[in-house]
Amino acid sequence: MEEGILVGSSQKNKSAGAASKGPRSELSTLDFGSAGGDVARALAECAGKIEVQEGGDAFAGVAEDAAVLYANGQNDLAAQVLSEFVTGLTPGQGEPVWLMLIDLYKLTGKRAEFDERVIAYARSFEKSPPPWDGADTPVAAGKTAAPAVALGTALTDQVTKQFERVREAAKKNGAVKIDLSRLRSADESGCALLRTLMSDLNAASVTIRLSGASTVANMLRGQVLAGRRENQQMWLLLLDMLQQTDDIDTFEEVALDYAITFEESPPSWEPKAVSEMASTTAELVTAVQMDDGFVLEGDVLGTNAEPVRQLAAFAAERSRVDVDCARLRRIDFVSAGAMFNVLAQLQGQGKLIVLKDVNAMVAALLRVMGIDQVARLQLRN
């Protein structure tokens, strides 16, 4: 049986059967939001609340320690704990801990240590080790994940201040993600604001990733009427969204109606090259998947972690959400607590959340927090 982590009572002498009757995670009930940023106090409060599965006490204890250290930014200590433990193992033992150490070296960019350990791993388990694929190379100093914004159900002039903040953050970062999938209505002023925002960002060479463009296009087609000379910005935004969905046939049909209605030439179809849509293959995959799934990437840190709130908004009108975690490097204790609360609420609403391609270090913390009990957790191969 694969070694795992079970969080529950502090009494380590309970049987596995008794433990299974209670809630998986007592840690998730802690009030991380009121900790005032004192992560050390939150970690101390968690002491004594960890219980391990039968047969995996030593492995699980090391996994817990290393996961918490890594979540708290103590990379070297986490590596030391894992390295010292696997060094003393007999061949074929403790593969989950080995994989955590190998992933940690990838996440922290330690290629030499990685190469040394994968050779030892191959000897111990007599199989090919995980490759160094470069996906986990540390983000350059000062570089963060692209800011993201999820619009509400109505696109009106009420978004003015929100768009000002988005414009500032996007220009500073060089990229932005805008989720339009919740929009259900729009007026002329709101359409003008969104078009102006996208025009400004394009002029500033900011990479824009839109999700939900097809939703907006369908909504706007129900609000415009050929031959009625009104809501020109709404027509133009509809054409913009059709460009994003790559639906040239519908675009040409709407463009003709626009020309007849306003007696002027419509915007021309401008197919985007792959290099314009995304600067890397990974970004292209992310952009394609965002209509059907959600992406967590980079470091998710702090009580006010925006990605956690955006996940809740994204899942509001979906029964299932696949969360792409392939580029998620780290989540800290506070954000993991907030995520548990969100996922528990979504599970209570009958929704299935699947966290896919999670690295071994993050997965260990998510198990400690009981997140695997309120969402489906799939580790990276």
N, C-alpha and C positions, 0 to 999 in steps of 0.2 A: 504493500500500500504506500502511495506517495506521501511523504511527510507533509503535514499541513499545519495550519494555525487555527485554533478555536478560541474565541474570546468569550468569556462568560464570568463565572464566579472566581474569586481569588483562592478558593480552596482547591489545591492541586490534587487532593486525594479523592475527588469525586470520580465515579466511574464514567466511562464514555456514554453509557446509556442514560445516566442521570443528567449528564450535561446536555444531551440532545433534547431534553424536554424543555429547557429554558431558552431565553433569547440568545442568539449567537453573539451579539455584541453589547456589552455593558458600556464599553467606551463610547459608543455612539450617543449615549444619553448625556454625556458631559456637556456643559455649556461652554463651547469654544468661543462663541461670539462675545461673551462677557469677560474673556480672559485679558482683555486690554492689551493684546499683543504679547502677553507673557507666555510664550510657548513653553519655556522651561517649567513654569508652574503647571501648565496643562499636562506636560509629560509626567511630572511628579505625581499628579493626581491620578494618572493612569497606572501607576505602579501597583502591583498586587492584583490587578484585574485581569491578568492574562493566564489562560489555561491552554494546554496543548493537547493534541490528539494522542490517543493511546499509541505507543510505539514510536512516537516522534518527538519526545520531550527535548532532547539535546538539539536536534536539528531545528525544531520550531523556535526554541529559545534564542538560538543564534540568529535565525531569520528575523525574528521580532526586533532584537537589538540593532541589527544592521539596518533594517528598514526604517526604524525611528531615527537613527543617527543620520542616515541619508536624507530623510525628509526634513531634518533640522539643519541641513547644509554641512554636516560634519563628514565629508566624503572620505577623508583619510582614515578617520577612526572606524568608519563603516568597513572600509577595505581591510583594515587591520584585523577586525573581529572575524570577518569571513575568511581571510587568508590564513590566520592562525588555526582556525577550526578545520579547514579542508586539509591543511598540511598534516594533521594528525589522524586523518581517516584512512581506513584500509581500502584497497581498490574496490570500486563498485558501490561505495557508500555515499550518501548525502548528495545526490545529484542536484536537488533543488538549490542547495547552498552553493554548489559549484557554479550553477547557472546564474545565480545572483552575483557572484564575484565577477564572472566573465562579463555580464551585462554592465556592472559598475565600472569596470575598466573601459568599456566602450563609451559609456555615458560621460566619463571624465576625460576621455581622449588619451588614455595611457596605453599606447600601442605596444610598447616593449613588455609591460607587465601582462597585457592581454596575450601576446604571442607565447610567453613563457607558460601561462596557465592553460591555454588551450592544448598545448602539447601534453601536459600532465593530465588534463581531462581525457584526452583521447586514449592515453595509456590506461587510465583508471577504469573507463567505461567501454573501451574497445569499440568505439564508434567515432564518426566524424564530429568534430566540435562545431559550435556556432561560428559563422564567418564574421570577419570584420568588414561590414558592408558600408561603413561610413555614415550610416543614417543617424548614429548617435553622437557624432562629433560635436563637442561643446559649441554652443553659440558664442560668437565673438564677443569680447567684452563690450558692454554697452548696448548690444543688440537684443531686442525682445521680440516676442511673437507679435504678429500684426494685430493692431487693435480691431475690435469687432463690435458691431452694433446690430441689435435686433429691433426692427420697427414694430410698433403696436398694430392695432387693427385698422387705424384710420390715418391716411396721409393728408394732413391739413397744415395750416400755418402754425399749428401747435408744435411742430417739429423744428421750428426755427432755431431755438437754443440748442437742441440736441445736435442738429447739423453743424452748428458752429463749433461745438466740441469735437465732433467727428472730423471736421475739416482740419482743425488744428493738430489733432493727434495723428491723422493720416499723413499730413505733410511732414510731420516730424519723423515718422517711422518709415515712410516711403511705400506703405501698403495698407490696405484696409479691407475688412470683410463686412458686407452688408447683407443681413438676412431680411428678405421681404416677404417671407412665406406666411406671415400672420395677417398681412394686409387684406382687408375685406371691402374697403371703400376708399375713395380719394376725391379731392376736389381740385379745381384749377390751380389754386395757389400752392397746394401741397405738391402737385405734379411739377410745377415750375421750380419749387425749392429743390426737389430731388434732381431735376435735370441740371440746375445750376451747380449743385454740389458735385455731380459727376463730371460736368464740364470743367470746373475749377481743378478737380483732382487730376483729370487727364492732362490739363495744361501744365500741371506741376509734376508730370511724369510719375504720378502715384499709381501703383498697381491696385486695381479694384477687383475684388472677387464678389460677385453677386450670387445669392441663392434665393430661390423663389421667384425668379423672373417669369416663369411660365404661369405661376399663380396670378401675378400682377397683370400679365397680358390678358389672361382670360377674364379677369375682373374688369379691366378697362374696356374691353370689347363690348361689354354689356352696358357701358356708360356713354359711349359715343354713338352718334347716329349720322350716317352718310347723308349729305345734303343740308344738314343743319349747321350753319356757320357759327359755331361756339365751341368753347373748351379746346382751343388749339393746343395748349400745353399738354392736355390730356392725350390728344391724338399723337403728339410728338413723343411723349413718354411711352405710349403703346408701341410705336415704331422702334424706340430704343430697346424695349424689352424683347420684342421679336428678334432684334439683332442678337441679343444675348442668348436666346433659345435656339438660334441657328435655323429658324423656320422661314426659309426664303419664300416659299409659296404663299404663306399667309402674309408675310411682309409685303410682297408685291400686290396682293389683293387690297390690303389696308392702305398701301401707298397710293393706289389708284383712287380709292374712295377719298383719301385726303386731298389729292390734286383736284378732284371734281368739287369737293366741298369748299375748299379755300382758294381755288383758282390760282394755285402756285405750285411750283415743283416740290415734291416731297424730298426728304433726305434720301440719299442714295444708299444702296446696300453695300456695306463695307465688311466683307469677311475678314476675320482676324486670323493672322498666322499664329501657329502654336507658340512661337516665341513672344508674341504680344499678349497672349492669354495667360501665360505663366512662364516664369523664368527658369523653372526646373521641372523635370518629370514629376517629382513629388508634389509640387504646387499644382500641376495640371490635374493629377489624380484627385487632390483635395478639392479643386474647383468643380470637377465633374461630380463628385460624390455629395456635395453639400446640399443638393436638392432632396436627396433621399436619406441623408445621414447628417451627423454632427461631427465636428473635428475638435479634439483637444490637442494642443501642441505646446511645446516650450515648457515653462515652469508655471504652475498654478499655485499661487502663494497668497496667504493672508485671508482675513475674515471677510473682506469685501471682494473676493475673487470673482471678477466679472464673468468668466466662462461658466461658472456654476449656475449663475442666474440665467445666463443665456441658454443653457441646456434646459432649464425648467421651462423657459418661454418656448423654445423650439419643440419641446415634447407636449405642449399644451393641447394641441389638436391632432396628435398622432397616437396610435395605439402601440407602435413599436418604433424605437429609435436605435440605430446602429451608430455607436460612437467610435470613430476612428482615433485610436490612441497611439498609432505607430510612431508619431513624433512627439508624444508627451514624454518629457524628460524627467520631471519631478512634480510631485504634489506634496505640500507640507501637511502637518498634522491638523492645522486649523481648517484648511480648505477641504481636507478629507472628511472632517466632521460635518462641515456644511454640505458636502456632496452627499453624505449618508442621509442627512435630513431631507434633501431634495429627492433622492432616489426612493427613500421610504414612502414619501408622499405619492410619488408617481406609481410605485408598486401598489399602494392602497387604492389608486384609481384604476387599477387593472392594466397598467401599461408595462410593456417589456422593454427594458433598457439593456443593450448588449454593449459592453466595453470590449473592444476588439484590439488585438495586437498590443497588449500591455506589456511593457518590459518587466523583467523579474523583480527589480527593486521596487517599483511602484506597486506591482501586484501584491507583494508581501505586505506593504502597508495597508492596501485596500482590504486584505483579508483580516489584518489586525483590527481594523475599524468595523468589520462586519459587512462591508459593502457587497461582498459576494453573496450575501443573504437577501439583498434587495435588488440586485441586478445580476445579469449573467456576465461572468468574467472569462475572457479568452486570452490566454497568454500568447505572446509572439513566438512563432516557430523558430 
